[in-house]
Amino acid sequence: MRILKFKVEKQKITKAPSCDFSNIAKGTKGYLVAEFSFSQDWDKCVKVGVFRALGGNEVAAPIIKGQCVIPPEALKANMFYVSAIGQKEGYRIATGKTEVEQS
């Protein structure tokens, strides 16, 4: 298992500078995990990671204890996009997207 770390600050998502995003091979399944650290704006929200392969459809995965497995549908192209959505009663927050390159 390989963990890709993302930082979510309000509505902005970025790749964690301490995480190595090099040499990610496309076509994996059940191997890549996204780990998110969220700002206080996301407290008590139910969270999902949203993933989309370049030219593909968006696929959501529940974030449990800050992590989720990246769906294989998102890992078929040379690039995929990551975003997050959080929701609680009367409140919804979403991020923009960040891209991850694969070889």
Sequence and secondary structure as in RCSB ss.txt:
>XXXX:A:sequence
MRILKFKVEKQKITKAPSCDFSNIAKGTKGYLVAEFSFSQDWDKCVKVGVFRALGGNEVAAPIIKGQCVIPPEAL
KANMFYVSAIGQKEGYRIATGKTEVEQS
>XXXX:A:secstr
 EEEEEEEETTEEEE TTS   S  TT SS EEEEEEE GGGTT EEEEEEEETTS EEEEE BTTEEE  GGGG
SSSEEEEEEEEEETTEEEE   EEEE  
